[in-house]
């Protein structure tokens, strides 16, 4: 990757007005492929970030502070 080119492009983008920056970012984000929900769920399961839910014996309703069986 040409670091100088990337740095120059960043400088040009940062020199634009906020509205122009948002327009460019919006166009780029619209072109990104969105992962399927199923793929996101698989990644979350593989990553183990939600494993604490398996260990929770009970869930609580904050309003009543009672356990849900």
N, C-alpha and C positions, 0 to 999 in steps of 0.2 A: 504494500500500500504506500502511496506517495503521501508522506506525512505533511509535507509543505503544502500540497494541493488541498488536503483536508483542512488544514489550519486556515488557509486562505478562504476556503468556502465558508467556514464557520465565521470568520471575520465579516464576510460579505453579508451573511444571514443576520448576524447580530447588528449590523449597521442599518438594517431595514426597520421601518416603523412596525409597531406592535401588530397592527392589523395585517400588514403584509406577511409578517412572520407566521401569524395564525393561519392565513390562507395557505401558505406553503405547507405548514405542518398538517393541516386538514387534508390537503390533497395526498400527502404521503401516507397518512394513517388510513385513508380510505382504500389504498391499494394493497394494504397488508392483508394476507389471508388470515381469517379468524379460525382458531382451532375449534373443533366440535366439542360440545359439552361433554360427551362421553370421553374424549381424549383428556380433557381437563380433570375429570373425575378420576381417571386412571392415574394421571400424574400425581394427584393429591394422595391417592391410596398408596402408590409406590413410595412417595416421599415420606410418609409416616407422620405428616404434620397434624393429622386428625386422629391419631391413635389414642389420644387422651379420652376421646368419646367412648371408646370401647371399655375403658377402665372405670368410667363414671357409673356408680351403682344406681344413682337416682338423679333426676333432673328436678330443678326447683322453679316454681313460679315466683318471681320476685315480689309481685303484688301481695301474695298471700304468705310467702315464705314457708310454703309447705312442699313436701316432696311429692313428685308424681311417681306413682308405682309403675 
